[in-house]
């Protein structure tokens, strides 16, 4: 993971109050949303979590409101880091 991807990962874990021991195998390309299935690492977030996640991204990186068509693309840690890199004045 890049430093920014690690920061995004850490912020997600903290904001969503996730148990790090349950995230074994989860990396920057793992899906954020959906049911956690054995052998398929995922953060296991749901649609309610997505709202909290967007607020965290907007406030952490001072991005203002993220358009809904962009929010739909933020499905992995890598996608969020790429979005932040493209839109934030100071990603780290």
C-alpha positions in Angstrom: 0.0 0.0 0.0 1.1 3.5 -0.7 1.2 5.9 2.3 -2.1 7.5 1.2 -3.8 4.2 0.8 -2.6 3.2 4.3 -4.0 6.5 5.7 -7.3 5.8 3.9 -7.4 2.2 5.3 -6.6 3.4 8.8 -9.3 6.2 8.7 -11.9 3.6 7.5 -11.0 1.2 10.3 -11.2 4.0 12.9 -14.3 5.7 11.5 -16.3 2.5 11.1 -15.0 1.1 14.4 -13.9 -2.1 12.6 -12.1 -5.0 14.4 -8.7 -5.2 12.7 -8.5 -8.9 13.5 -11.5 -9.5 11.2 -9.8 -7.8 8.3 -7.1 -10.4 7.6 -6.4 -10.5 3.8 -8.1 -7.2 3.2 -6.0 -4.9 1.1 -6.3 -1.7 -1.0 -8.2 -3.5 -3.7 -10.7 -5.4 -1.5 -14.3 -4.3 -1.8 -15.5 -1.9 0.9 -19.1 -3.0 0.6 -21.0 -6.3 0.6 -21.3 -9.3 2.8 -18.0 -10.8 4.1 -17.6 -14.3 2.6 -14.9 -16.8 3.5 -12.0 -16.6 1.0 -13.2 -13.2 -0.3 -11.7 -10.4 1.8 -14.0 -7.4 2.3 -14.5 -4.6 4.7 -18.2 -5.7 4.9 -19.6 -2.2 4.9 -23.3 -1.5 4.1 -25.2 1.4 2.4 -25.6 3.2 5.8 -21.8 3.0 6.3 -21.3 4.6 2.8 -22.8 7.9 4.0 -20.5 8.0 7.0 -17.6 7.0 4.8 -18.3 9.9 2.4 -18.5 12.4 5.2 -15.2 11.1 6.5 -13.5 11.5 3.1 -14.9 15.0 2.6 -13.9 16.3 6.0 -10.5 14.6 6.3 -9.3 16.0 2.9 -11.4 19.1 2.7 -13.1 18.1 -0.5 -16.5 19.6 -0.2 -19.4 17.6 -1.4 -18.5 14.6 -3.5 -20.9 14.2 -6.5 -23.1 11.1 -6.4 -21.7 9.7 -9.6 -18.2 9.9 -8.1 -19.3 8.4 -4.8 -20.5 5.3 -6.7 -16.9 4.7 -7.9 -15.4 4.8 -4.4 -15.6 1.0 -3.8 -12.0 0.3 -2.6 -9.3 1.9 -0.6 -7.3 2.4 -3.8 -10.3 4.1 -5.5 -10.6 6.5 -2.6 -6.9 7.2 -2.5 -6.9 7.9 -6.3 -9.9 10.3 -5.9 -8.2 12.1 -3.0 -5.0 12.4 -5.0 -6.9 13.9 -7.9 -9.1 16.3 -6.0 -7.4 17.3 -2.7 -4.9 20.1 -2.4 -2.8 18.1 0.1 -3.6 14.4 -0.1 -1.2 13.5 2.8 
